[in-house]
Amino acid sequence: MPTILRVQGYRVYFYSHEPNEPPHVHIDRERSSAKFWLQPVSMARNRGFSARELRQLETLIQNNRSTLLEAWNEYFSYGNG
């Protein structure tokens, strides 16, 4: 599970065994977890985050989208998935 970002208590990562899905990231903090698609940025799943926090997470993803996509493409283009 490559971690791409750690910010404000959040861990942003992707699973190394999901290369057949569109680019996306998972975000965890404590017992909460969400999944966001990267193209376009949109929430795929939420478990425990409030609506307010989800809006903040969407902004975080949007602001770091190019870094996240670059990490996804780099990882899976090398046959790691």
C-alpha positions, 0 to 999 in steps of 0.5 A: 500500500504505497502512501502518497501523502500524510497531512493533518492526520490523514493518510492518502494511499492506494492499494498495489493490487488495484491496477484495473480500476481507474486512478483513485486514492484511499484516505484514512484517519483513525477509524474513518476511510474514504475512496476518491476517484481522481479523474474527475475528482469525486467520492466513491465511498465513505465510511465514517467521515462527516459531510464537512470533512468530506468536502475538506478531503475533496479539496485536499485531493483536488489540490494534490491531484497532479501529484496523486495521478503522477504517483498512480501512473508511475507505480502501475506503469512499472508493472508493480500492480 
